Amino acid sequence: MAFWLAEKRQGQASDWITRFDPRFWTVNFPRPMVATVISTGPDALRVDASFLRKGDLGGLIWTSEDTLDHALLAYKTDRNYARTALSFRWQSGGILPLDAIYGPTLTIEGRDENGGARTWYVRLWNYAEGIGEDARITLRFSDLQAGFSLPGEPIWPGDIDRMFISFAPPGYDGSADPLPAETEGWIEMSEIATDGARAMLEIGDVMVPPHGLALATGFDDQGVQTPARLLRNARQLGYRGSLVLYVGMSHYFRLVVQSGVYLAGQTADPLNTPTRVWHQAIFAEAVAMGFSPMASLSYELLDQHCPEDWKQRDYLGAPALTGWSPPSTLLSPANAEAMNWLQSVASAFTDLMTEAAAPVRFQVGEPWWWTFSDGRICLYDAASSAALGGAPPAIPDMRAPLNTAQTDLLDAAGALLAQSTADLVSAVRTAADPAPVEALALVFTPTLLAADMPELKRANLPVGWASPAFDRLQVEDYDWLTAGADGLRRKAYAEVNQRLGYPPAQQDYLAGFVLNSTDSDHWLRIDAGIDEALARIPHEIVVWALPQIARDGYVRLPSPDMTGPPDMQAFDDVSYPLALGRDATVVPEFSTSVAVTASGFERRNSQWSNARLRFDVGPGVRSEAELGTLITFYRARRGPARGFRLRDPSEHSSNGMTGEPTALDQTLGTGDGMTTEFALIKAYGDGEDAQIRRITRPDFATIVVSIDGVVQVGNWSLGEAGVIAFDDPPADGAVVRAGFLFDVPVRFAEDQLEISGAAFAAGEAPSVPVVEVREAA
């Protein structure tokens, strides 16, 4: 399937919005404070905030450069605010009012008229009419003055990067001291209007046709944006069906300070108000746009907010800690208090979906016993130890051979995990009653079926999850996919199917993701993985996740119309039926542009990385019977429409030109312990300057393969386009080589085959041009 990584709009559709459109504001705040923003109308927005410290200070932000939307949907950068005016009605509660000492302040970041970086602080109260919690504010940027009182220093409006309006709780003093109790505040900006010069911004308005894929996103990553902004990206990029919303592990929960530590799970209501308001909005807006939202809840919790007794621990007592910064931890499936809290979270999100008139769809996201990379599995917190017999045997390294007592422990841990997920799903069903619930489980195969920990599946892919424990299974494998570990992926699919028994129609595939922008080339493998998944006919394919899609500009193009006649087969895997004699013409050709300068020097540019072969097979026709065979073969190929195999008499071997193949002829690559597929190639020349030719039509019966010089038998297969696929990846540093005979993929060059019977009878050979078909890079 075709895809595109768009860096910017290049002639695609655009529209106009008013500068300061409510959908495109964001919020920012320091942990453990939480704030969200939603657009409540075409000219209105609302901010909700939860304050826990006297120094909590949030910001409502407008940026001149849109770095959050997809490149095809972003608004145009305009840093010039001269002669532009912004007006709105301000209403607030639970925060410092406009007329307070530390009341809402407009911070403007940009450059002065000489280009020097500057920050100005504009007291909003100076431009307000009304009272501190209900006022009309007009900001004429060419007339704004910084400072606590007027007159102040004029700001320079011609080069502004961003502006944000601060908000803080009553009792704010800038310190890290906790407030006496959690304080909730809100802001409503309504009647937002922009006048004067540059009041409008051009914005991308591309509408990608639906391509049949669903979308995932997460509250931790995108909860600082408005739901309307996120859903606009989702719909206009062609996504439909499910909207998988990972509620996160760091922001959704209500916190209480205890001995200076802010902990989750200490109140009856598990969700803080900003989270509740934001999810109410996104569920309702998703339903209105035709999406089917799905809440995803994992056992993961930001470590600094997790009660110590709730954490999974290894046999030495160390808590489970992930590699994120700051780290998250994993809740113990055996800890009743932790599981009861997690069930209350699930029930709360179920209530929000019900209020939005959305079907209740709930994903248990990647529940597992954490295992460190050195093999320490975290089964030994106090609650788990008690549930697993009181003194479970230690497993210092899951990579080492295990005895019966250790494998029995893993089986028991798997049963405990399966029971905890069943209880979680049961809590959702109770909260949704009498409405039906669709329950799903997400499994991440690179972790659960790690090749170096073969027994880990006992604990982390328990048979208690077998169908019909969940309505559907969701499978994710992006670590292996982007690393090219296709052999491990294929084995994992087979093992998941055999162990859990969900047919393809009851499985979803989660494609993605690309953690770092420097790895945007991973989208090539991800998109190919989507095509591969389509062949398995899953229930749905979900791309994970919107932040990376927008950042890298990923655009999935729609599938061709499958309701019409099937496409003509491009290649018939049959050989040219006549032997080529020495009279056949073989012409390797390149495409090179040569420019001659005025002084006579040349500048040459090679436009093709590989040669393309041309043949004239006419001289090989020796009799009228062979002439009939040629005509029949030509008609069957529909002239140039279909390709076929041709054995080049002058070169068809990996060993020299026509020699007998050996297992050491051509170096295909070096193992990395993950990659299982190596393309057949033939090198011409040595070193970095060698021309590498892909061999896509080898003669299977002649292929011999070696790893570090040892011939391989029975542990590899030949894939499409001449790719050797090993059952297990060659070891890191192992050299993979192969020998083979091969054919050239070709097609007839012309739409007519002109043969004169009289000329042929007189001994004149016909001209039958054939050209090589380029099948792989």
C-alpha positions in Angstrom: 0.0 0.0 0.0 1.2 3.5 -0.8 1.9 5.9 2.1 3.5 9.3 2.4 5.5 11.2 5.1 4.3 14.7 4.6 6.7 17.5 5.8 4.5 20.4 4.6 1.6 21.3 2.4 2.5 21.5 -1.3 -0.7 22.7 -3.0 -3.1 20.6 -1.0 -6.5 22.0 0.1 -6.5 24.8 2.7 -9.1 26.9 4.5 -9.1 29.8 7.0 -9.6 30.1 10.7 -9.6 33.1 13.0 -6.4 33.5 14.9 -7.0 32.3 18.5 -9.6 29.7 17.4 -10.6 27.9 20.7 -9.7 24.5 19.3 -6.0 25.2 19.0 -5.2 26.4 22.5 -3.2 24.1 24.8 -2.4 23.9 28.5 0.8 23.3 30.4 1.5 22.7 34.0 4.0 21.1 36.5 3.5 17.8 38.1 1.5 16.9 40.3 -0.9 19.6 39.1 -3.2 18.6 36.2 -5.1 20.9 33.8 -7.1 20.3 30.6 -8.7 22.5 27.9 -11.8 21.8 25.8 -13.5 23.9 23.2 -17.1 24.5 24.2 -18.2 26.4 21.1 -16.9 28.1 18.0 -15.9 31.1 20.1 -15.4 29.5 23.6 -13.2 27.3 25.6 -12.9 26.0 29.1 -9.9 25.1 31.3 -10.2 22.9 34.4 -7.4 22.6 36.8 -6.5 20.6 39.9 -3.9 22.3 42.2 -2.0 20.5 45.0 0.9 22.9 45.9 1.2 26.5 46.7 3.5 26.9 43.8 1.3 25.3 41.1 1.1 27.6 38.1 -0.6 26.6 34.9 -0.7 28.2 31.5 -3.2 28.5 28.7 -1.1 28.7 25.6 -1.4 30.0 22.0 1.7 29.3 19.7 2.4 31.1 16.5 3.9 27.9 14.9 1.6 24.8 14.9 3.9 21.9 15.8 1.1 19.6 17.1 -1.2 19.1 14.1 -0.3 17.0 11.1 1.6 18.9 8.4 -1.3 18.7 6.0 -3.7 20.1 8.6 -1.6 22.6 10.5 -2.3 26.4 10.5 0.3 28.6 8.9 3.0 30.2 11.0 2.5 34.0 11.5 4.5 35.7 14.2 3.4 39.2 13.4 0.6 40.4 15.7 0.9 44.1 14.8 -2.4 45.8 14.6 -4.2 42.6 15.7 -6.7 42.7 18.5 -8.0 39.8 20.7 -11.1 40.2 22.9 -13.0 37.8 25.1 -15.2 37.4 28.1 -13.2 36.0 31.1 -15.0 34.0 33.8 -13.2 32.0 36.5 -13.6 30.2 39.8 -11.2 28.5 42.2 -8.2 30.4 40.9 -6.7 33.7 41.7 -8.9 36.5 40.2 -7.7 39.0 37.6 -7.2 41.7 40.2 -5.0 39.6 42.6 -1.3 40.2 43.0 -0.4 36.9 41.2 -3.6 37.0 39.1 -3.7 35.8 35.5 -0.8 37.3 33.5 -0.2 37.2 29.8 3.4 36.2 29.1 4.6 36.9 25.6 7.7 35.3 24.3 9.4 36.5 21.1 12.0 39.0 20.0 12.2 42.8 20.1 12.5 45.0 17.1 16.2 44.4 17.0 15.8 40.7 16.9 16.9 40.1 20.5 15.0 37.4 22.5 12.5 38.9 24.9 9.8 38.0 27.3 7.1 40.4 28.4 4.6 40.1 31.3 1.3 41.8 30.7 -1.1 42.1 33.6 -4.5 41.2 32.2 -6.4 43.2 34.8 -4.9 46.4 33.2 -7.0 45.6 30.1 -10.2 44.3 31.8 -13.6 45.8 32.4 -15.6 44.1 35.1 -14.7 42.2 38.3 -11.8 39.8 38.9 -13.8 36.7 38.1 -16.0 38.1 35.3 -14.6 40.7 33.0 -14.3 41.6 29.3 -10.7 41.9 28.1 -9.4 43.5 24.9 -5.8 43.1 23.9 -4.6 45.3 21.1 -1.1 43.9 20.5 0.4 47.1 19.1 -0.6 49.0 22.2 0.1 46.4 24.9 2.4 47.4 27.7 4.3 45.1 30.1 4.4 45.6 33.9 2.2 45.4 36.9 0.7 48.8 36.3 0.3 51.3 33.5 2.1 52.9 31.9 4.6 50.2 31.3 7.1 49.0 28.7 5.6 48.6 25.2 5.9 45.1 23.8 7.1 44.6 20.2 4.2 42.7 18.4 6.0 42.0 15.2 7.8 38.7 16.2 6.0 36.7 18.8 6.6 32.9 19.3 4.0 32.2 21.8 1.8 33.7 24.5 0.3 32.1 27.6 -2.1 33.1 30.3 -1.1 32.0 33.7 -3.5 30.7 36.4 -2.8 29.8 40.0 -4.7 28.7 43.1 -5.7 30.9 46.0 -2.8 30.9 48.5 -0.2 30.8 45.7 3.3 31.7 46.9 5.6 30.0 44.4 6.8 27.3 46.9 6.6 23.5 46.8 4.6 23.4 50.0 1.3 21.5 49.7 -2.0 23.2 49.8 -4.2 22.3 52.8 -6.4 20.3 50.4 -6.7 19.8 46.6 -8.1 22.9 45.0 -10.1 22.8 41.8 -10.3 25.8 39.5 -11.8 26.6 36.2 -11.7 29.3 33.5 -14.1 30.0 30.7 -13.2 32.3 27.8 -16.2 33.0 25.6 -17.1 35.5 22.9 -13.5 35.1 21.6 -13.1 37.5 18.7 -10.1 38.6 16.6 -10.0 41.9 14.7 -7.6 44.0 12.8 -4.7 42.9 10.6 -3.8 39.3 10.3 -7.0 38.2 12.1 -7.2 35.1 9.9 -4.8 32.2 9.5 -4.6 29.8 6.6 -5.0 26.2 7.7 -4.6 22.8 6.0 -7.9 21.3 5.1 -6.9 18.0 3.5 -9.5 15.2 3.6 -7.8 11.8 3.1 -10.4 9.3 1.9 -11.2 6.6 4.4 -8.6 3.8 4.2 -10.1 1.3 6.6 -7.7 1.8 9.5 -8.6 2.8 13.1 -6.6 5.1 15.4 -5.1 5.1 18.9 -4.0 8.0 21.0 -3.3 8.7 24.7 -4.3 11.1 27.4 -0.8 11.4 28.8 0.5 12.6 25.4 -2.4 14.6 24.1 -4.5 15.6 27.1 -3.1 19.1 26.9 -4.9 19.6 23.5 -8.6 20.0 22.9 -10.5 16.9 21.9 -11.9 18.8 18.9 -8.3 19.3 17.6 -7.4 15.6 18.0 -10.6 14.4 16.4 -10.2 16.8 13.5 -6.8 15.2 12.7 -8.1 11.7 13.1 -11.1 12.1 10.8 -9.4 14.2 8.1 -6.5 11.8 7.9 -8.9 9.0 6.9 -9.3 7.1 10.2 -12.6 5.6 11.0 -14.1 3.0 13.3 -12.4 2.6 16.7 -10.7 5.4 18.6 -8.5 3.6 21.1 -7.9 6.0 24.0 -5.1 5.0 26.4 -6.1 6.8 29.6 -2.4 6.8 30.6 -0.3 6.2 33.7 0.6 9.7 34.9 -2.2 12.2 34.9 -5.8 10.8 35.2 -5.9 9.9 38.9 -6.8 12.1 41.9 -3.9 12.6 44.3 -3.6 13.1 48.0 -0.4 14.3 49.8 0.9 12.0 52.5 4.2 12.9 54.3 5.2 15.0 51.3 4.4 12.3 48.7 1.4 12.7 46.3 -0.3 9.3 46.1 -3.1 7.9 43.9 -5.8 5.7 45.3 -6.5 7.5 48.5 -10.0 8.9 47.7 -13.4 7.5 46.8 -13.4 9.2 43.4 -10.3 7.9 41.5 -10.4 10.5 38.7 -9.4 14.2 39.0 -11.9 16.7 37.6 -9.8 17.9 34.7 -9.5 14.3 33.4 -13.2 13.7 33.9 -14.2 16.9 32.0 -11.8 16.2 29.1 -12.9 12.6 28.7 -16.6 13.5 28.8 -15.8 15.9 25.9 -13.8 13.5 23.8 -16.2 10.6 24.2 -19.2 12.7 23.2 -17.4 14.4 20.3 -16.1 11.1 19.0 -19.5 9.6 19.0 -20.9 12.7 17.2 -18.2 12.3 14.5 -19.0 8.6 14.0 -16.0 7.1 15.9 -16.4 4.2 18.4 -14.3 5.2 21.4 -12.5 2.6 23.5 -11.1 3.2 26.9 -7.7 1.5 27.5 -6.5 1.0 31.1 -3.2 -0.7 32.0 -1.6 -1.8 35.2 1.1 0.9 34.8 1.3 3.8 37.2 3.8 6.6 37.5 6.2 5.4 40.2 6.3 8.6 42.2 2.5 8.4 42.7 2.2 4.7 43.5 1.8 3.4 47.1 4.8 1.2 48.0 2.6 -1.8 48.8 1.0 -1.8 45.4 4.2 -2.2 43.4 5.4 -5.4 41.8 8.8 -6.5 43.1 11.6 -8.8 42.1 13.0 -11.6 44.4 15.4 -9.0 45.9 12.6 -6.7 46.8 13.4 -4.1 44.1 10.3 -2.4 42.7 9.3 -2.9 39.0 10.5 0.2 37.2 10.2 0.9 33.5 12.7 2.7 31.3 10.7 5.9 31.0 11.9 9.1 32.6 10.6 9.5 35.2 9.9 5.8 35.6 6.5 4.1 35.9 5.9 1.0 37.9 3.4 -2.0 37.6 0.6 -2.7 40.0 0.6 -6.1 41.7 -2.3 -8.3 40.5 -2.4 -9.8 44.0 -2.7 -6.6 45.9 -6.5 -6.3 46.7 -6.3 -2.6 47.5 -4.5 -1.8 44.2 -6.9 -4.0 42.2 -10.0 -2.5 43.8 -8.7 0.9 43.0 -8.0 -0.1 39.4 -11.5 -1.5 39.1 -12.9 1.8 40.4 -11.0 3.6 37.7 -12.4 1.3 35.0 -15.9 1.8 36.4 -15.5 5.6 36.3 -14.5 5.5 32.7 -17.4 3.2 31.9 -19.7 5.8 33.4 -18.2 8.5 31.2 -18.7 6.4 28.1 -22.3 5.6 29.2 -23.0 9.3 29.7 -21.7 10.1 26.2 -24.1 7.4 24.8 -21.1 5.5 23.5 -21.1 1.7 23.4 -19.0 0.5 26.3 -15.7 -0.8 24.9 -12.9 -1.5 27.3 -9.3 -2.6 26.7 -7.1 -4.1 29.4 -3.9 -2.8 28.1 -0.7 -4.9 28.4 -1.3 -6.5 31.8 1.8 -8.3 32.8 4.3 -9.2 35.5 7.2 -6.9 34.9 10.5 -8.5 33.9 13.8 -6.7 33.8 16.1 -7.1 30.8 18.5 -9.1 33.0 15.7 -11.7 33.6 14.4 -10.7 37.1 10.7 -11.2 37.1 8.6 -9.2 39.6 6.5 -11.8 41.4 7.6 -11.2 45.0 5.7 -8.2 46.5 4.1 -9.1 49.8 0.7 -9.7 48.4 1.9 -11.9 45.5 4.2 -13.9 47.8 1.3 -14.7 50.1 -1.0 -15.6 47.1 1.7 -17.8 45.6 2.3 -20.0 48.6 4.0 -17.7 51.1 7.5 -18.5 50.1 7.7 -18.8 46.4 10.9 -20.1 44.9 13.2 -17.4 43.6 13.7 -16.9 39.9 16.8 -14.7 39.5 17.0 -15.0 35.7 14.1 -15.9 33.4 16.7 -16.5 30.7 18.2 -19.4 32.5 16.8 -23.0 32.5 14.1 -23.4 35.1 13.2 -26.3 37.3 9.7 -27.7 37.9 9.1 -25.6 41.0 9.9 -22.4 39.1 7.7 -23.3 36.1 4.9 -24.2 38.5 5.3 -20.8 40.1 5.0 -19.1 36.7 1.8 -21.1 35.9 0.3 -20.0 39.3 1.3 -16.4 38.6 -0.4 -16.6 35.2 -3.6 -17.8 36.8 -3.4 -15.0 39.3 -2.9 -12.4 36.5 -5.8 -13.9 34.5 -8.1 -13.7 37.5 -7.2 -10.1 38.1 -8.1 -9.2 34.5 -11.3 -11.2 34.8 -12.2 -9.2 37.9 -11.4 -5.9 36.1 -13.7 -6.8 33.2 -16.4 -7.9 35.6 -16.3 -4.5 37.3 -16.8 -2.8 33.9 -19.7 -5.1 33.1 -21.3 -4.3 36.5 -20.9 -0.5 36.0 -22.4 -0.7 32.5 -25.3 -3.0 33.3 -27.7 -3.5 31.6 -25.8 -2.2 28.6 -23.5 -4.7 26.9 -19.7 -4.5 27.1 -17.0 -5.3 24.6 -14.0 -6.4 26.5 -10.5 -6.6 24.9 -7.0 -7.5 26.0 -3.8 -6.1 24.4 -0.8 -8.4 24.3 2.7 -7.1 23.3 4.4 -10.2 21.9 8.0 -9.0 21.9 7.8 -8.9 25.7 5.4 -11.7 26.4 7.1 -14.1 24.0 10.6 -12.9 24.3 12.9 -15.4 22.6 15.5 -15.4 25.4 12.8 -16.1 28.0 10.8 -19.0 26.6 8.9 -19.8 29.9 7.7 -16.2 30.4 4.5 -16.9 28.6 3.4 -19.1 31.5 3.0 -16.0 33.6 2.4 -13.3 31.0 0.3 -15.0 28.4 -1.8 -17.2 30.7 -4.1 -19.8 29.3 -6.8 -18.2 31.5 -7.0 -15.5 28.7 -8.0 -18.1 26.1 -11.2 -17.5 24.2 -13.8 -16.6 25.3 -12.2 -14.8 28.3 -12.3 -11.6 26.2 -14.5 -10.6 23.3 -11.5 -9.9 21.2 -7.7 -10.0 21.4 -5.4 -7.2 20.2 -1.9 -8.0 19.2 1.0 -5.5 19.0 4.6 -6.3 17.9 6.3 -3.0 16.9 9.7 -3.7 18.5 10.1 -6.8 16.3 8.5 -5.2 13.3 10.8 -2.2 13.2 13.8 -4.4 13.9 13.0 -6.6 10.9 12.5 -9.7 13.2 9.9 -11.2 10.9 10.7 -14.7 11.9 9.9 -14.0 15.6 6.7 -12.2 14.5 5.5 -15.2 12.5 6.2 -17.6 15.4 4.4 -15.3 17.8 1.3 -15.1 15.7 1.2 -18.9 15.5 1.8 -19.3 19.3 -0.8 -16.7 20.3 -3.4 -18.4 18.0 -2.6 -21.9 19.3 -2.4 -20.8 23.0 -5.4 -18.5 23.2 -7.6 -19.7 20.3 -9.0 -16.4 19.0 -9.7 -16.7 15.3 -8.5 -13.8 13.0 -12.0 -12.3 13.0 -11.7 -11.8 16.8 -8.3 -10.2 16.7 -7.1 -6.7 16.1 -3.6 -5.7 15.0 -2.0 -2.6 16.5 0.5 -1.1 14.1 3.3 1.3 15.1 4.9 3.0 16.8 7.9 5.3 16.2 9.2 6.7 19.5 11.8 9.1 18.1 11.4 11.4 15.1 15.0 10.4 14.0 13.5 6.9 13.3 10.8 8.1 10.9 12.1 5.5 8.4 10.4 2.9 10.5 7.1 3.9 8.9 8.2 1.9 5.9 8.1 -1.3 7.9 5.0 -0.3 9.8 3.1 0.3 6.6 4.3 -3.0 5.2 3.2 -4.6 8.4 -0.3 -3.2 8.0 -0.5 -4.7 4.5 0.7 -8.0 5.9 -1.9 -7.8 8.7 -4.7 -7.1 6.1 -3.9 -10.5 4.5 -4.7 -12.2 7.9 -8.2 -10.6 7.7 -8.3 -9.3 11.3 -11.3 -7.6 12.8 -9.6 -4.2 12.7 -6.2 -2.6 12.3 -5.3 0.2 14.7 -2.4 2.6 14.1 -0.6 3.6 17.3 -0.5 6.5 17.7 -1.7 9.9 16.7 1.2 12.0 18.3 3.7 10.1 16.1 1.5 10.2 13.0 1.2 14.0 13.3 4.9 14.5 14.2 6.2 12.5 11.2 3.5 13.4 8.7 2.4 9.8 8.1 -0.4 9.6 5.5 -1.9 6.2 4.7 -3.5 6.2 1.2 -6.7 4.4 0.6 -6.9 0.9 -0.9 -7.9 0.6 -4.6 -11.6 0.0 -5.2 -12.0 -3.7 -4.6 -15.5 -3.8 -6.0 -14.4 -3.6 -9.7 -12.6 -6.2 -11.8 -9.4 -7.6 -10.4 -6.1 -6.0 -11.5 -4.4 -7.8 -14.4 -1.7 -10.1 -13.0 1.6 -8.3 -13.4 3.9 -11.3 -13.6 3.4 -14.9 -14.6 6.0 -17.1 -12.9 6.7 -19.2 -16.0 9.9 -19.5 -18.0 10.4 -18.4 -21.6 9.8 -21.7 -23.4 12.6 -21.5 -26.0 16.3 -21.9 -25.4 18.4 -18.8 -26.3 21.3 -19.5 -28.6 24.5 -17.6 -29.0 22.8 -15.4 -31.6 20.5 -13.9 -28.9 21.4 -10.3 -28.1 22.0 -9.2 -24.5 22.4 -5.5 -23.7 22.9 -4.2 -20.2 22.0 -0.5 -20.0 22.2 2.4 -17.6 20.7 5.9 -17.7 23.3 8.6 -17.3 22.9 12.3 -17.9 26.0 14.1 -19.2 26.3 17.9 -19.1 29.3 19.5 -20.9 30.4 22.8 -19.4 31.5 25.8 -21.5 35.1 24.8 -20.7 34.6 21.3 -22.0 34.5 19.5 -18.7 31.7 16.9 -18.1 29.3 16.5 -15.3 27.8 13.0 -15.2 24.9 11.9 -13.1 23.9 8.2 -12.9 20.2 8.1 -12.7 19.8 4.3 -12.1 21.6 2.5 -9.3 21.5 -0.8 -11.3 21.7 -1.8 -14.9 18.7 -2.9 -16.8 18.9 -5.7 -19.4 17.5 -5.8 -22.9 17.3 -8.9 -25.0 16.4 -9.8 -28.5 15.2 -13.4 -28.3 14.2 -13.6 -32.0 17.5 -15.2 -33.2 16.8 -18.1 -31.0 13.8 -19.2 -33.0 14.9 -22.0 -35.3 11.9 -23.7 -36.7 8.2 -23.1 -37.6 7.2 -25.1 -34.6 9.3 -22.8 -32.3 7.8 -19.8 -34.1 4.3 -21.1 -33.2 5.5 -21.6 -29.6 6.7 -18.0 -29.5 3.5 -16.6 -30.8 1.4 -18.7 -28.4 3.6 -17.5 -25.5 3.4 -13.9 -26.6 -0.4 -14.0 -26.8 -0.6 -15.6 -23.4 1.4 -12.8 -21.9 -0.9 -10.3 -23.6 2.2 -8.7 -25.2 4.0 -6.5 -22.7 1.2 -6.8 -20.1 2.6 -9.7 -18.1 6.1 -10.5 -17.1 7.9 -13.9 -17.2 11.2 -15.5 -16.5 14.1 -15.6 -18.9 17.4 -17.4 -18.4 20.3 -15.2 -19.6 22.7 -17.6 -21.4 25.6 -15.3 -20.7 25.0 -14.9 -16.9 22.7 -16.8 -14.6 24.8 -17.8 -11.6 26.0 -16.4 -8.3 29.4 -18.0 -9.0 31.0 -15.9 -11.7 28.8 -15.8 -14.8 27.7 -19.4 -15.3 29.5 -21.5 -12.7 28.1 -24.1 -10.3 26.7 -22.3 -7.2 28.4 -22.7 -3.8 27.3 -21.7 -0.4 29.9 -19.0 -0.1 29.3 -17.2 -3.4 27.5 -14.0 -2.3 27.4 -12.3 1.1 23.8 -11.4 1.9 24.4 -9.7 5.2 25.4 -10.0 8.8 23.1 -11.3 11.6 22.0 -9.0 14.4 20.2 -11.6 16.5 16.8 -10.3 15.3 16.7 -10.2 11.6 15.5 -13.4 9.9 15.1 -12.2 6.3 18.0 -11.7 3.9 17.5 -10.8 0.2 19.5 -12.6 -2.5 21.9 -10.3 -4.2 24.8 -10.4 -6.6 27.7 -7.9 -6.2 29.7 -6.5 -9.1 33.0 -5.0 -8.0 34.4 -4.7 -4.4 33.9 -2.6 -1.4 31.6 0.5 -1.2 31.7 1.0 -4.9 30.3 -2.4 -5.7 27.1 -2.4 -7.7 24.5 -4.6 -5.9 21.9 -6.4 -8.0 18.8 -7.8 -6.3 18.0 -11.3 -7.5 14.2 -11.7 -7.3 13.7 -14.9 -9.5 16.2 -17.5 -8.2 16.0 -21.2 -9.2 14.9 -22.6 -5.8 16.3 -26.1 -6.5 19.8 -24.6 -6.8 19.9 -22.4 -3.7 22.6 -23.2 -1.1 22.8 -21.1 2.1 25.4 -20.8 4.8 25.9 -19.0 8.1 29.5 -18.4 9.0 30.5 -21.0 6.3 28.2 -23.8 7.6 25.6 -24.9 5.1 22.1 -24.6 6.3 19.5 -27.2 5.6 15.8 -27.3 6.6 15.9 -24.1 8.7 15.1 -21.6 6.0 12.5 -20.9 3.3 12.3 -18.9 0.1 10.0 -15.9 0.4 8.7 -13.5 -2.3 11.1 -11.5 -4.4 14.1 -13.8 -3.6 14.2 -13.4 0.1 15.7 -16.1 2.3 13.6 -16.3 5.5 15.3 -18.2 8.5 13.2 -19.9 11.1 15.5 -18.4 13.8 17.5 -15.2 13.4 21.3 -15.7 12.7 23.4 -14.8 15.7 24.8 -11.3 16.1 27.8 -10.9 13.8 27.2 -14.2 11.9 27.8 -13.8 8.1 25.0 -15.0 5.8 26.0 -16.2 2.3 24.3 -18.0 -0.5 24.8 -19.4 -4.0 22.1 -19.9 -6.7 21.2 -19.9 -10.3 18.7 -17.3 -11.4 16.4 -16.0 -14.1 15.8 -12.4 -15.2 12.2 -11.0 -14.8 11.3 -9.6 -18.2 8.4 -8.6 -20.4 8.0 -8.2 -24.1 9.0 -4.7 -25.1 6.4 -4.0 -27.8 2.6 -4.3 -28.3 3.1 -6.0 -31.7 5.0 -9.0 -32.8 5.9 -8.6 -36.5 7.1 -11.8 -38.2 7.3 -12.4 -42.0 6.7 -16.0 -42.9 8.6 -15.5 -46.2 11.6 -13.9 -44.5 11.7 -16.5 -41.8 11.6 -19.3 -44.4 14.5 -17.5 -46.1 16.6 -17.8 -42.9 16.0 -14.2 -41.6 15.6 -14.2 -37.8 12.7 -12.1 -36.5 13.3 -9.3 -34.0 11.6 -10.0 -30.6 12.8 -7.3 -28.1 12.4 -8.1 -24.4 13.2 -5.8 -21.5 14.0 -6.5 -17.8 11.4 -5.7 -15.2 12.6 -3.9 -12.1 11.1 -5.8 -9.1 13.0 -4.7 -6.1 15.3 -1.9 -5.0 
